[in-house]
Amino acid sequence: MIVLMVSGYGAFAGANKDNLRFAFLGGLSGFAATAVGAVVALALRDIAARTQDIMLGFAAGMMLAASSFSLILPGIEAAKELTGNGLLAASIVVLGLALGVALMIGLDRFVPHEHEKTGRRGPEAKRIDRVWLFVLAITLHNLPEGMAIGVSFATGDMQVGIPLTTAIAIQDIPEGLAVAMALRVTGISALRAALIAVGSGVMEPFGALVGLGISSGFALGYPIALGLAAGAMIFVVSHEVIPETHRNGHETPATLGLMLGFGVMMFLDTALG
């Protein structure tokens, strides 16, 4: 966590002010989209499990496509411009992927939170109220999304930043809705569940500053940070989102939702980028 805070400070100290503004606004857009989904939950008494699984599958598809087309491929291109070697460029981005996975494994292990199926995880998790464990679990989801937004604006290239931010914001709406509905299942009021889900989105602007700070630190920081953000997002999709969409027996509808989300993001990346 100290490393993340230092990286956030690095965004203020070393990043271009315009890029800092774009990254923070991008993070705010993710926060706002999460809030929209959470507020919609106030008007709904219940959503069928099948519908929730399709929505989460759609979000997962968008995250996978964003990781591929808006993070990994631009990362390889950026590394190739710096090194002049395709093999070395790919290796640099793979290093970033590994760092992103290591980050999420570390957070999963050392930050107390709760998984729907496997239960409580992390130190002292049994002593913490279940609602706050859910909130901490949501933090694990929103941090890499915010980091990805910050990294995408590190060079001021709107053709990278806008498509990725758009994709993350779109998928944050069903995610915010799903989070609020999941919190309501724990027995808390609809209003409190919505407020907690809205509050969880604050991690996206913070994550954007962290991502910008990491990518602005040194020459190869940008392609490594792109790989790191992609690795973190892919880990979350595989470790959290896809298993959640499959646990109710709706594998096929959820997979179709994932494919649709992947196709939509691929289209956005092409149209906007």
KEZA-394350 format. One line per 2 residues: number of its first residue (from 1); for each residue x, z, y of N, C-alpha, C. Coordinates in pm, 1 decimal, decimal comma, always signed. Each point is the difference from the previous one (the first is absolute). Example, Ala and Ser with C-alpha at 12.3 -4.5 7.8 and 13.67 -1.06 7.14 Angstrom:
1> +1319,0 +780,0 -569,0 -89,0 +0,0 +119,0 +90,0 +0,0 +120,0 ~ -35,0 -72,0 +105,0 +82,0 +6,0 +119,0 -77,0 +73,0 +109,0
END
This chain:
1> +82,3 +0,0 -120,3 -82,3 +0,0 +120,3 +86,0 +0,0 +125,6 ~ +115,3 +72,6 -5,9 +91,3 +1,1 +113,3 +51,0 -141,0 +29,2
3> +31,0 -73,9 -108,4 +46,2 -137,7 +16,6 -105,8 -84,3 +69,8 ~ -126,2 +19,3 -36,2 -107,8 -75,8 +61,6 -13,3 +34,1 +147,9
5> +15,6 +128,1 +34,2 -9,7 +39,8 +139,6 +115,1 -57,7 +81,7 ~ +120,4 +1,6 -57,6 +115,8 -58,3 +68,1 -21,3 -149,4 +22,1
7> -55,8 -67,6 -100,6 -27,8 -142,7 +13,2 -100,9 -25,7 +111,0 ~ -101,0 +86,9 +9,9 -97,2 -12,8 +107,4 +64,9 +15,7 +136,4
9> +93,0 +95,4 +11,4 +73,8 +16,7 +125,5 +84,1 -124,1 +29,0 ~ +56,8 -58,3 -106,6 +80,2 -119,9 +17,0 -79,7 -114,1 +58,9
11> -130,8 -2,9 -27,8 -83,9 -105,3 +57,5 -4,1 +12,3 +152,2 ~ -6,3 +124,1 +50,6 -1,0 +19,3 +144,3 +136,7 -27,9 +61,7
13> +106,1 +40,8 -72,3 +134,0 -7,1 +57,0 +59,3 -140,4 -4,6 ~ -23,2 -74,7 -110,0 +72,7 -124,9 -17,0 -83,6 -126,3 +1,6
15> -130,5 +10,5 -8,4 -82,2 -119,6 -12,9 -33,6 -59,0 +137,0 ~ -22,2 -129,7 +2,0 -49,8 -67,6 +118,5 -135,4 +58,7 +38,2
17> -19,5 +25,1 +129,7 -121,6 +68,0 +45,1 -125,9 -81,3 -28,8 ~ +9,9 -133,2 +11,9 -115,9 -83,1 -32,2 -32,9 +10,9 -148,6
19> +103,3 -5,2 -85,0 -22,8 +12,9 -142,8 -58,1 +137,1 -34,0 ~ +48,1 +103,2 +70,3 -52,1 +135,0 -20,8 -148,5 +5,3 +33,7
21> -38,1 -63,4 +109,1 -140,2 -1,2 +40,1 -85,2 -75,5 -101,1 ~ +47,9 -116,5 -44,6 -75,1 -78,3 -97,9 -15,6 +77,6 -131,4
23> +108,5 +64,6 -43,5 -4,9 +75,2 -125,0 -98,9 +115,0 +10,1 ~ +3,2 +71,6 +112,0 -90,4 +114,2 +16,0 -145,1 -46,5 +8,4
25> -23,8 -110,2 +72,5 -135,9 -53,8 +7,2 -46,9 -47,8 -137,2 ~ +92,1 -60,5 -77,4 -35,1 -40,5 -135,5 -37,4 +119,1 -85,5
27> +78,3 +108,9 +11,7 -33,6 +122,2 -73,6 -133,8 +55,8 +43,4 ~ -28,5 -6,0 +129,6 -129,8 +47,5 +49,9 -115,1 -84,0 -55,0
29> +24,1 -130,0 -19,4 -105,9 -84,7 -54,5 -33,2 +41,8 -143,5 ~ +102,7 +37,6 -76,3 -25,0 +51,2 -134,4 -76,9 +129,7 +3,6
31> +35,1 +87,6 +95,2 -72,3 +125,7 +17,3 -145,8 -26,5 +36,5 ~ -22,1 -94,1 +93,0 -136,0 -31,1 +43,5 -82,9 -57,1 -114,5
33> +61,3 -86,9 -81,2 -73,0 -58,5 -112,5 -37,3 +107,8 -102,6 ~ +91,5 +93,1 -25,1 -30,4 +111,9 -89,1 -116,9 +80,3 +54,6
35> -0,6 +22,1 +131,7 -107,6 +74,7 +63,3 -133,6 -72,0 -13,6 ~ +1,9 -133,6 +12,9 -124,0 -76,9 -16,2 -58,9 +20,9 -138,8
37> +85,1 -10,9 -102,6 -48,2 +22,0 -136,4 -52,9 +139,5 -19,9 ~ +66,3 +99,2 +59,9 -44,0 +138,7 -14,5 -134,3 +22,3 +68,0
39> -20,2 -60,6 +117,0 -126,1 +15,8 +71,8 -114,2 -67,6 -74,9 ~ +28,4 -114,3 -62,0 -103,7 -67,6 -79,5 -50,0 +91,1 -111,4
41> +89,2 +83,0 -53,4 -37,8 +90,5 -108,2 -107,2 +99,2 +43,9 ~ -6,9 +28,7 +130,3 -102,6 +91,4 +49,2 -140,2 -56,7 -18,8
43> -11,8 -132,1 +7,0 -130,7 -64,5 -10,1 -40,9 -27,3 -143,6 ~ +89,5 +20,5 -93,5 -27,7 -30,6 -139,6 -12,2 +128,0 -81,4
45> -102,7 +7,5 -77,0 -15,2 +116,5 -87,5 +88,3 -11,7 -122,6 ~ +10,7 -120,6 -50,2 +81,4 -19,6 -118,8 +32,6 -148,0 -14,3
47> +112,1 -27,8 -64,0 +39,2 -137,1 -31,4 +26,2 -6,9 -149,3 ~ -54,4 -102,1 -64,4 +19,3 -13,0 -144,0 +147,6 -7,4 -33,4
49> +36,0 +60,5 -112,4 +140,5 +2,3 -42,0 +54,4 -141,6 -14,7 ~ -82,5 -91,8 -49,3 +42,6 -138,2 -18,0 +36,7 -63,3 +133,6
51> -82,4 +25,9 +102,1 +27,9 -54,4 +132,9 +127,9 +58,0 +57,1 ~ +19,9 +131,0 -16,4 +122,9 +62,8 +47,8 +122,6 -60,6 -67,9
53> -10,3 -25,0 -130,8 +113,5 -55,8 -73,3 +31,8 -141,5 +47,2 ~ -103,4 -78,8 +30,2 +22,2 -135,3 +51,2 +67,4 +5,5 +136,9
55> -47,1 +91,5 +85,6 +57,4 +13,0 +134,2 +146,4 +42,8 -6,7 ~ +28,3 +97,3 -86,1 +138,4 +44,8 -13,2 +86,8 -109,7 -62,2
57> -57,8 -76,5 -95,0 +73,3 -112,5 -57,4 +32,6 -103,4 +106,3 ~ -95,1 -26,4 +88,7 +22,6 -93,1 +110,9 +115,4 +49,3 +88,2
59> -1,2 +129,1 +31,6 +106,9 +58,4 +80,7 +134,8 -11,4 -70,3 ~ +0,0 +24,1 -131,0 +124,6 -9,8 -76,6 +54,8 -141,9 +3,3
61> -87,3 -100,0 -13,4 +43,8 -139,1 +4,8 +61,4 -36,0 +133,3 ~ -59,9 +49,1 +108,7 +54,9 -27,9 +132,0 +137,4 +65,0 +16,4
63> +15,5 +121,8 -51,8 +128,7 +68,6 +10,8 +107,4 -71,9 -80,2 ~ -35,5 -50,1 -117,5 +97,4 -72,9 -81,2 +42,3 -130,0 +67,9
65> -97,9 -72,9 +54,4 +33,2 -125,2 +68,1 +82,0 +25,5 +125,7 ~ -36,6 +104,4 +74,8 +75,9 +33,8 +120,3 +143,2 +36,2 -35,3
67> +17,4 +74,2 -109,2 +135,1 +36,2 -43,1 +82,1 -123,4 -33,1 ~ -64,5 -97,8 -62,4 +71,0 -120,5 -43,3 +29,9 -94,3 +115,7
69> -106,1 -38,8 +74,8 +13,5 -107,2 +98,6 +41,8 +48,1 +138,9 ~ -29,1 +125,9 +33,3 +31,8 +48,8 +133,8 +118,1 +95,7 +2,6
71> +48,0 +40,3 -117,6 +112,4 +93,5 -3,7 +117,2 -54,9 -81,0 ~ -22,1 -30,5 -127,7 +111,2 -39,5 -86,7 +58,5 -135,4 +41,9
73> -84,1 -100,9 +15,4 +51,5 -132,7 +36,1 +68,2 -2,1 +137,6 ~ -61,8 +58,8 +104,9 +73,0 +7,7 +127,8 +128,2 +82,4 -10,8
75> -0,7 +102,8 -86,2 +120,4 +79,7 -19,0 +113,4 -81,7 -58,8 ~ -31,9 -82,7 -98,0 +103,0 -86,1 -60,0 +51,9 -100,1 +100,9
77> -90,4 -57,5 +80,1 +43,0 -95,7 +102,1 +90,4 +65,9 +103,8 ~ -37,3 +121,9 +42,6 +80,9 +70,6 +99,2 +137,6 +34,9 -56,5
79> +3,5 +44,9 -125,3 +128,1 +34,5 -62,1 +85,9 -123,9 -20,8 ~ -63,7 -113,5 -28,9 +75,1 -124,1 -21,0 +63,6 -46,1 +131,0
81> -70,6 +19,8 +111,7 +57,6 -36,6 +130,0 +120,7 +86,6 +33,0 ~ -2,8 +125,7 -43,2 +109,4 +91,7 +30,2 +120,2 -19,9 -91,9
83> -26,5 -32,5 -127,1 +108,3 -7,4 -98,8 +40,4 -142,1 -34,9 ~ -92,3 -96,3 +15,9 +28,4 -137,4 -38,0 +4,2 -22,9 -148,7
85> -50,0 +97,0 -78,3 +5,0 -9,5 -145,6 -136,1 +41,0 -55,8 ~ -64,1 -91,3 -74,5 -132,8 +27,3 -52,9 -2,0 +112,4 -101,2
87> +99,2 +3,8 -88,9 +4,6 +104,7 -102,2 +19,6 +137,0 +63,0 ~ +90,4 +7,6 +96,2 +23,5 +126,6 +68,3 -122,5 +42,2 +80,4
89> -66,8 -96,9 +60,1 -120,2 +29,7 +78,0 -108,7 +60,5 -88,8 ~ -21,4 -61,4 -116,6 -100,6 +53,6 -92,8 +39,0 +139,4 -46,4
91> +129,3 +22,7 -22,3 +47,2 +130,8 -45,9 -24,8 +107,3 +105,5 ~ +16,0 -36,2 +126,4 -22,8 +95,2 +108,7 -146,1 +43,2 +3,7
93> -91,1 -95,3 -15,8 -142,2 +32,7 +2,1 -38,3 +80,9 -124,0 ~ +60,9 -33,0 -113,9 -24,5 +79,0 -121,5 +45,8 +144,0 +20,7
95> +112,2 +18,1 +69,1 +45,5 +135,3 +33,0 -105,8 +72,3 +82,3 ~ -57,5 -70,7 +97,3 -107,0 +58,7 +79,3 -120,5 +37,3 -84,7
97> -37,2 -88,2 -93,1 -110,6 +31,1 -91,2 +26,5 +129,4 -76,1 ~ +122,4 +13,3 -50,7 +36,3 +119,6 -77,0 -7,7 +125,0 +87,4
99> +42,8 -11,0 +125,2 -7,0 +114,1 +90,5 -144,8 +38,2 +28,8 ~ -86,5 -100,2 +13,6 -141,5 +28,1 +22,8 -63,8 +71,7 -117,4
101> +33,5 -43,8 -120,4 -52,1 +66,0 -119,9 +53,3 +142,5 -8,8 ~ +129,2 +18,2 +29,4 +59,5 +133,8 -4,3 -67,5 +92,4 +100,7
103> -31,6 -53,4 +118,6 -68,4 +79,7 +101,8 -135,1 +48,7 -50,9 ~ -78,0 -89,7 -58,2 -133,4 +37,6 -45,8 +5,4 +94,3 -119,7
105> +97,0 -19,2 -88,3 +15,5 +92,6 -112,4 +35,2 +138,8 +51,9 ~ +87,2 +3,6 +100,9 +36,0 +128,6 +58,6 -118,7 +69,1 +63,6
107> -80,0 -74,3 +76,6 -119,1 +58,4 +61,1 -100,2 +44,4 -106,6 ~ -14,9 -82,5 -105,0 -93,4 +33,2 -106,8 +41,9 +128,0 -71,9
109> +130,3 +20,8 -9,1 +50,5 +116,3 -73,8 +3,6 +126,6 +84,3 ~ +36,0 -13,2 +127,2 +27,4 +118,5 +80,2 -108,7 +35,8 +100,2
111> -96,1 -91,2 +24,7 -110,7 +31,7 +89,7 -121,5 +36,3 -83,8 ~ -54,6 +121,0 +15,8 -117,2 +37,9 -79,8 -120,7 -86,6 +34,7
113> -67,1 -53,1 -102,4 -116,8 -84,6 +19,2 -78,0 -2,5 -130,4 ~ -110,2 -74,4 -0,8 -84,8 -4,1 -119,1 -37,2 -142,0 -35,0
115> +15,2 -34,7 -128,4 -46,7 -127,1 -53,3 -134,1 +22,0 -69,1 ~ -85,9 -99,9 +9,6 -133,7 +13,2 -57,3 +5,5 +24,1 -150,0
117> +91,4 -67,2 -69,2 +0,8 +6,0 -145,7 +100,6 +100,0 -55,2 ~ +119,9 +4,8 +58,4 +105,1 +85,6 -54,9 +5,0 +137,3 +63,8
119> -79,6 +23,1 +105,2 -7,9 +132,9 +57,6 +105,6 +26,2 +105,9 ~ +30,7 +127,1 +17,5 +86,6 +43,9 +108,2 +146,3 -26,7 -32,0
121> +72,3 -44,7 +104,1 +141,3 -33,4 -14,8 +78,0 +62,7 +114,4 ~ +129,7 +23,4 -24,7 +86,9 +49,1 +105,3 +13,3 +151,1 -1,1
123> +99,8 +53,0 +75,0 +24,3 +143,7 +2,8 -113,6 +77,1 +65,5 ~ -34,4 +115,0 -57,0 -101,4 +90,5 +54,2 -137,3 -65,2 +10,7
125> -23,8 -107,7 -75,3 -127,0 -71,6 +12,8 -118,0 +87,4 -41,6 ~ +19,7 +89,7 -95,8 -110,5 +82,3 -49,5 -46,3 +102,9 +102,8
127> +81,1 +24,7 +100,9 -35,1 +100,1 +100,3 -67,5 -61,1 +121,5 ~ -12,9 -130,8 +4,0 -54,0 -68,4 +116,6 -142,3 -45,7 -28,4
129> -86,6 +12,7 +101,8 -138,9 -41,2 -13,3 -9,8 -147,2 -38,1 ~ -96,3 -32,5 -84,7 -10,6 -135,8 -54,4 -20,9 -104,5 +109,4
131> -75,1 +35,5 +104,2 -24,4 -95,2 +108,3 +130,8 -42,7 +64,3 ~ +89,8 +97,0 +24,1 +126,4 -32,1 +65,9 +93,7 -74,6 -93,9
133> -15,8 +20,2 -128,8 +77,2 -80,8 -94,9 -40,5 -146,0 +9,1 ~ -130,1 -24,9 +17,8 -46,3 -137,0 +19,9 +59,7 -58,9 +127,1
135> +2,8 +80,3 +105,8 +54,9 -48,0 +126,7 +147,0 -37,2 -16,2 ~ +76,2 +81,7 -69,8 +140,7 -29,3 -22,8 +17,8 -124,9 -85,8
137> -90,0 -21,0 -95,1 +5,4 -121,8 -81,1 -24,5 -123,8 +85,7 ~ -93,1 +12,8 +95,0 -28,7 -111,5 +90,3 +122,9 -31,9 +84,5
139> +74,7 +103,5 +36,6 +121,7 -19,2 +78,2 +98,4 -90,3 -73,4 ~ +9,8 +18,6 -131,3 +89,4 -83,3 -79,5 -40,5 -146,9 +8,3
141> -129,5 -25,9 +17,1 -47,7 -138,8 +10,1 +28,4 -59,8 +137,2 ~ -27,7 +77,5 +104,6 +4,5 -55,5 +135,1 +141,1 -13,7 +56,1
143> +93,0 +83,8 -44,9 +135,5 -6,6 +53,1 +66,2 -135,6 -23,8 ~ +2,9 -53,0 -124,1 +66,0 -130,2 -18,4 -70,1 -113,7 +72,0
145> -131,5 +9,8 +17,8 -69,6 -103,8 +75,7 +45,6 +0,0 +145,0 ~ +10,2 +118,5 +59,1 +49,9 +9,2 +136,7 +143,8 -48,4 +11,2
147> +83,6 +36,6 -98,0 +139,3 -44,8 +0,3 +8,1 -151,8 -3,8 ~ -86,3 -61,2 -81,4 -0,7 -146,0 -10,2 -34,4 -63,3 +134,8
149> -95,7 +58,2 +71,6 -36,2 -52,6 +131,9 +118,5 +10,0 +95,2 ~ +66,0 +115,9 +1,8 +113,4 +18,6 +88,9 +112,4 -97,6 -28,0
151> +31,9 -18,4 -127,1 +107,0 -93,0 -38,2 -35,7 -142,0 +41,0 ~ -127,0 -36,2 -13,8 -40,0 -139,0 +28,3 +16,7 -37,0 +147,1
153> +3,6 +100,7 +88,9 +18,0 -27,9 +142,9 +142,4 +27,1 +46,8 ~ +91,6 +26,7 -92,9 +135,4 +42,1 +37,3 +75,8 -106,5 +78,4
155> -28,3 -126,8 -25,7 +69,5 -107,6 +71,7 -86,6 -63,3 +108,5 ~ -120,8 +50,9 +16,0 -90,4 -56,5 +98,2 -64,4 -129,4 -43,2
157> +9,8 -33,2 -129,5 -57,0 -124,8 -51,8 -148,1 +21,1 -31,3 ~ -87,2 -52,8 +84,9 -144,1 +18,3 -19,2 -49,6 -71,3 -125,2
159> +72,2 -103,0 -45,4 -42,0 -72,2 -119,9 +16,8 +85,2 -125,2 ~ +80,1 +104,7 +7,8 +11,7 +95,9 -109,7 -91,8 +119,2 +24,4
161> +2,7 +51,9 +122,1 -72,4 +123,0 +30,7 -151,1 -13,2 -2,5 ~ -54,1 -105,9 +60,1 -145,6 -11,3 +11,9 -68,9 -19,1 -135,3
163> +45,3 -93,0 -86,2 -68,7 -13,7 -129,0 +4,3 +128,1 -83,7 ~ +115,7 +65,9 -3,3 +11,4 +121,5 -80,2 -88,8 +110,5 +56,2
165> +2,8 +19,6 +131,0 -83,3 +103,4 +61,7 -147,6 -28,9 -20,7 ~ -38,7 -127,6 +10,5 -139,1 -38,0 -23,4 -42,1 +33,6 -141,9
167> +85,3 -32,2 -96,2 -32,6 +26,3 -139,7 -14,8 +149,4 -26,0 ~ +93,5 +78,2 +51,8 -5,1 +144,6 -23,0 -123,0 +59,8 +66,9
169> -32,5 -46,1 +121,3 -117,6 +51,8 +69,2 -128,3 -33,4 -76,4 ~ -9,5 -122,1 -51,3 -119,2 -38,9 -75,6 -16,2 +85,9 -124,1
171> +112,0 +21,8 -73,1 -12,3 +78,1 -122,5 -14,3 +149,0 +29,1 ~ +32,4 +45,4 +122,5 -17,0 +141,3 +34,8 -147,2 +37,3 +14,7
173> -86,4 -97,5 +28,7 -142,3 +31,4 +16,0 -61,0 +48,2 -132,2 ~ +9,0 -77,5 -109,6 -52,1 +53,7 -126,3 +77,0 +122,1 -48,1
175> +128,7 +8,5 +33,8 +77,7 +116,8 -40,7 -50,9 +125,6 +70,0 ~ -25,7 -9,7 +130,5 -55,1 +114,2 +72,8 -136,0 +40,2 -52,5
177> -81,5 -100,0 -32,9 -131,7 +27,3 -58,3 +13,4 +69,5 -134,6 ~ +88,6 -51,3 -84,7 +17,7 +57,6 -133,2 +52,6 +143,1 +8,3
179> +90,6 +24,6 +93,2 +56,1 +134,4 +16,1 -108,5 +98,6 +41,6 ~ -80,2 -39,2 +98,9 -107,6 +88,6 +46,3 -100,2 +28,9 -111,8
181> -33,9 -102,2 -78,0 -94,4 +19,5 -109,8 +60,3 +89,6 -108,2 ~ +129,9 -18,8 -26,8 +66,1 +83,6 -100,7 +3,3 +146,0 +43,8
183> +21,4 +23,9 +128,8 +1,3 +136,8 +51,1 -138,7 +62,9 -8,6 ~ -103,5 -80,8 +19,0 -135,6 +52,9 -10,6 -31,0 +47,1 -141,3
185> +61,2 -64,8 -98,4 -21,4 +40,4 -139,0 +49,8 +142,7 -24,1 ~ +99,1 +45,2 +78,8 +54,3 +134,7 -18,1 -95,6 +107,2 +48,7
187> -108,2 -41,2 +68,4 -100,0 +96,5 +43,0 -0,3 +29,4 +148,6 ~ +90,1 -58,5 +77,1 +2,0 +25,7 +143,2 -101,5 -89,9 +69,9
189> -35,2 +32,3 +123,4 -103,3 -74,4 +71,2 +47,0 -141,3 +33,0 ~ -98,6 -88,2 +23,1 +31,7 -139,4 +31,7 +80,2 -9,3 +129,0
191> -36,2 +81,6 +101,7 +71,0 -4,5 +128,1 +144,3 +45,4 -16,1 ~ +21,9 +108,8 -72,6 +136,4 +48,5 -18,5 +82,7 -99,8 -80,5
193> -61,8 -60,9 -100,6 +71,7 -99,4 -80,5 +43,0 -117,3 +87,4 ~ -88,7 -45,9 +88,2 +32,7 -111,9 +88,0 +112,2 +37,5 +96,4
195> -5,3 +121,5 +55,3 +102,6 +44,0 +94,4 +137,0 +10,1 -67,3 ~ +2,2 +50,5 -124,4 +126,9 +10,1 -72,0 +54,9 -138,8 -29,2
197> -89,3 -92,5 -41,5 +44,0 -136,8 -28,4 +53,9 -66,5 +126,1 ~ -66,9 +23,4 +113,9 +49,2 -54,0 +126,9 +137,6 +57,3 +31,3
199> +15,1 +132,2 -15,6 +127,4 +64,6 +28,2 +113,5 -49,8 -86,6 ~ -32,0 -38,8 -122,7 +105,5 -48,7 -90,0 +64,4 -127,8 +51,8
201> -75,1 -76,7 +80,2 +52,9 -124,6 +53,7 +107,8 +19,4 +104,4 ~ +18,8 +123,7 +49,2 +103,4 +26,4 +99,0 +138,4 -32,5 -56,1
203> +13,2 +5,8 -133,7 +128,9 -28,7 -60,6 +44,0 -144,3 +22,4 ~ -92,4 -89,6 +29,5 +38,1 -140,6 +16,8 +81,3 -24,5 +127,2
205> -40,8 +50,9 +117,6 +88,1 -15,0 +116,5 +135,0 +68,6 -20,3 ~ +0,3 +116,7 -62,8 +125,8 +69,0 -27,2 +86,8 -83,6 -94,2
207> -61,7 -52,0 -105,5 +72,8 -83,7 -94,7 +54,3 -125,3 +66,5 ~ -75,0 -55,1 +96,8 +47,0 -119,0 +71,4 +128,1 +29,8 +76,4
209> +6,9 +116,9 +62,5 +121,9 +37,9 +72,1 +115,7 +22,4 -96,1 ~ -29,2 +59,5 -115,4 +104,3 +20,6 -100,7 +55,1 -133,8 -48,2
211> -89,6 -93,2 -32,6 +43,1 -131,3 -47,4 +81,6 -73,8 +104,2 ~ -42,9 +9,0 +125,5 +73,9 -65,6 +107,6 +137,4 +63,6 +16,7
213> +6,5 +132,8 -11,0 +128,0 +68,5 +13,2 +98,3 -37,8 -108,2 ~ -48,4 -8,6 -124,6 +87,0 -36,4 -112,0 +55,5 -141,3 +18,6
215> -86,4 -91,7 +39,5 +39,8 -140,5 +7,9 +85,3 -30,6 +122,4 ~ +3,0 +91,8 +97,3 +76,7 -24,5 +123,0 +136,2 +67,5 -2,0
217> +33,0 +69,6 -108,2 +120,9 +81,2 -3,2 +128,1 -79,6 -12,8 ~ +0,9 -110,5 -75,5 +122,5 -77,9 -19,8 -38,7 -141,8 -39,1
219> +97,5 -88,9 -6,9 -26,4 -143,5 -15,2 -86,6 -31,3 -121,1 ~ +36,4 +57,4 -115,4 -75,9 -27,7 -121,5 -121,4 +91,4 -14,2
221> -21,3 +83,9 +101,5 -112,2 +93,0 -8,3 -134,5 -69,4 -9,1 ~ -13,6 -113,2 +69,0 -128,7 -70,5 +0,7 -38,9 -52,2 -137,9
223> +83,1 -81,8 -68,2 -41,2 -45,8 -133,1 -11,0 +113,5 -102,0 ~ +86,3 +102,2 +11,4 -11,8 +113,5 -91,8 -131,4 +73,9 +23,6
225> -35,8 +18,2 +127,7 -123,7 +70,0 +32,2 -122,8 -79,4 -43,8 ~ +6,5 -132,9 +11,1 -110,1 -81,8 -51,3 -17,9 +21,7 -149,6
227> +111,7 +0,5 -74,2 -7,4 +26,6 -143,0 -49,1 +139,5 -28,7 ~ +45,1 +98,0 +79,0 -43,3 +138,3 -19,8 -151,1 +13,0 +18,0
229> -52,9 -57,5 +107,0 -143,8 +7,3 +24,5 -77,8 -68,5 -112,3 ~ +50,8 -114,9 -46,4 -66,6 -70,9 -110,0 +3,9 +83,1 -127,4
231> +115,2 +58,0 -31,1 +11,2 +82,3 -120,1 -95,2 +117,6 +2,8 ~ -10,4 +65,5 +117,0 -90,0 +114,3 +12,0 -145,4 -41,7 -18,7
233> -39,1 -113,9 +59,2 -138,3 -45,4 -10,9 -33,3 -42,9 -142,1 ~ +90,6 -72,2 -64,8 -25,1 -43,8 -137,5 -9,8 +120,6 -92,4
235> +83,2 +101,2 +23,3 -5,4 +121,9 -80,3 -136,2 +66,3 +13,6 ~ -49,7 +11,5 +122,4 -130,5 +63,2 +21,6 -110,4 -78,2 -70,1
237> +6,1 -132,6 +9,0 -103,0 -82,4 -64,7 +0,2 +21,0 -151,0 ~ +119,4 -2,3 -60,2 +9,7 +12,5 -145,6 -24,8 +142,3 -48,2
239> +48,8 +97,6 +76,1 -5,1 +139,7 -43,3 -133,6 +66,3 +30,2 ~ -65,6 -44,0 +108,6 -119,8 +69,3 +45,1 -125,3 -87,6 -0,4
241> +7,6 -115,4 +69,0 -122,3 -74,1 +29,0 -55,4 -68,1 -124,4 ~ +81,9 -78,5 -70,7 -50,0 -71,9 -117,8 -50,3 +95,0 -108,7
243> +73,5 +106,5 -35,7 -55,2 +93,4 -99,4 -134,0 +59,0 +43,8 ~ -14,9 +26,2 +131,7 -126,0 +54,6 +49,2 -114,3 -99,9 -19,4
245> +25,4 -129,6 +21,0 -105,6 -99,7 -15,1 -36,5 -25,4 -145,4 ~ +84,3 +38,7 -92,7 -23,7 -27,4 -142,6 -54,2 +119,4 -77,7
247> -4,8 +115,5 +62,1 -33,7 +119,8 -78,3 -148,8 +11,1 -31,6 ~ -85,0 -79,5 +67,8 -144,3 +8,6 -23,3 -53,8 -111,8 -88,5
249> +91,3 -79,1 -57,2 -44,0 -107,4 -87,8 -36,8 -128,4 +70,8 ~ +44,0 -16,0 +124,7 -32,6 -119,8 +78,0 +123,7 -85,9 +21,0
251> +77,3 -17,1 -105,4 +127,6 -70,4 +12,2 -16,4 -142,8 +51,0 ~ -96,1 -74,4 -56,9 -16,0 -140,3 +38,1 -46,4 -16,2 +144,1
253> -107,2 +70,0 +45,8 -38,3 -12,9 +140,9 +111,3 +43,3 +94,8 ~ +72,6 +106,4 -36,0 +108,1 +47,3 +85,4 +112,4 -103,0 +7,1
255> +29,5 -63,4 -112,9 +104,8 -102,2 -2,3 -41,7 -121,4 +81,4 ~ -127,3 -39,2 -9,0 -49,1 -110,7 +82,2 +9,7 +35,5 +148,6
257> -30,7 +126,3 +33,9 +17,0 +44,8 +137,9 +144,9 -8,6 +43,3 ~ +92,0 +37,7 -90,2 +143,1 -7,7 +30,6 +41,4 -144,4 +26,5
259> -46,1 -92,3 -84,4 +36,6 -140,4 +18,3 -55,2 -55,0 +130,8 ~ -122,6 +41,1 +33,9 -59,0 -43,8 +126,4 +81,2 +53,2 +117,8
261> +36,1 +127,8 -5,6 +80,0 +58,5 +106,4 +135,1 -68,2 +12,9 ~ +61,2 -31,0 -112,6 +129,2 -69,3 +1,0 -15,0 -136,2 +67,3
263> -106,7 -73,5 -37,1 -21,9 -132,7 +57,8 -28,4 +5,9 +148,7 ~ -79,2 +100,1 +43,5 -30,7 +14,1 +142,9 +126,0 +26,9 +79,6
265> +84,5 +91,9 -51,6 +123,0 +30,9 +71,9 +95,2 -119,5 +2,8 ~ +8,7 -71,5 -109,0 +84,9 -118,7 -4,1 -47,9 -102,0 +102,5
267> -132,3 -15,2 +13,8 -55,4 -90,0 +100,7 +32,6 +47,6 +140,1 ~ -16,6 +131,9 +25,4 +29,9 +54,5 +131,9 +146,4 -20,3 +35,8
269> +85,9 +20,6 -98,7 +142,8 -14,4 +24,8 +33,3 -144,2 +37,2 ~ -67,6 -93,9 -63,5 +23,7 -141,7 +28,9 -62,4 -40,4 +132,8
271> -123,2 +45,0 +23,4 -71,2 -39,4 +121,6 +57,8 +64,0 +124,7 ~ +35,7 +128,6 -9,4 +48,9 +71,6 +117,6 +151,2 -9,5 +12,8
273> +68,2 -28,1 -113,0 +146,1 -0,7 +2,7 +57,7 -138,4 +8,4
END
